[in-house]
């Protein structure tokens, strides 16, 4: 399913999939992770710790998607 060379996963069969991610941003920085399905944006999280020097910020998201066999996420 997951191909580390492409940094993508291929969906093995049609169905509903719950995709969850969690990130940690160092103090003073911001990260904006997103989820793409077949090169189309389907999920996004903003984790902004720019005003928190030395304090880390934890952020995450959960997206439920109806996917088809062969879709790439």
N, C-alpha and C positions, 0 to 999 in steps of 0.2 A: 504494500500500500504506500508507504513512505519511501521516497527516492531522495537520499541525501545529496546526490549530484545535482538534481533540479531544485532541491529545497521545496518540494511539493509532494503532496499525497494524491494518489489516484483512487477515486471512489470505486469499491469493488462491486457494488450492486445498487439498484434503485432503492430509495427509501428516505426516511427522515433521519437527519444526523444532527446531534448536538455537538457544537464545536466550542470549546472553552479555552481561554488563554489567560495567563497571569504574568505580569511583568513587575519589575522592581526598578525604580529610577533613583539614582544617587542624588543626594542633595545638590542643588544648584543646576540641575539638568532637567530636561523634559524629553519624554519619548512618546511617540504616537503610533503604536502598533495597529495594523489593520489586517483584515482577512479578505483575500480575493478568491473568487470562484471563477475559473476560466477567464481570468484577467478582468473581472468585474468586481468592484468593491461591494462587499456584503456585510462587513462589520468593522467597527472602529472603537478605539479607546484612547482617551487623552490622559496622560500621566505626567503632570507638570509639577516638579519640585524645585523650580527655579528660585522661589522665594524662601526656600528652606535649606539654608547652608548647613551641611552636615547631617541632615535628617532625610532618610529615605522615604519614598512614597510608593505604596503598593496599589496597583490597579489591575482590573481584569474585566472580562466580558464573557457572555455566553450568547451564542446565536444558534437557533434551531433552523435548519435549512432542509428543503426538499431537494435532494440531489439525485442525479442519474449516474448509472454505471459509466465510468470513463471520465467524469468530471474531475478537474484538477483544483485542489485547494492548497 
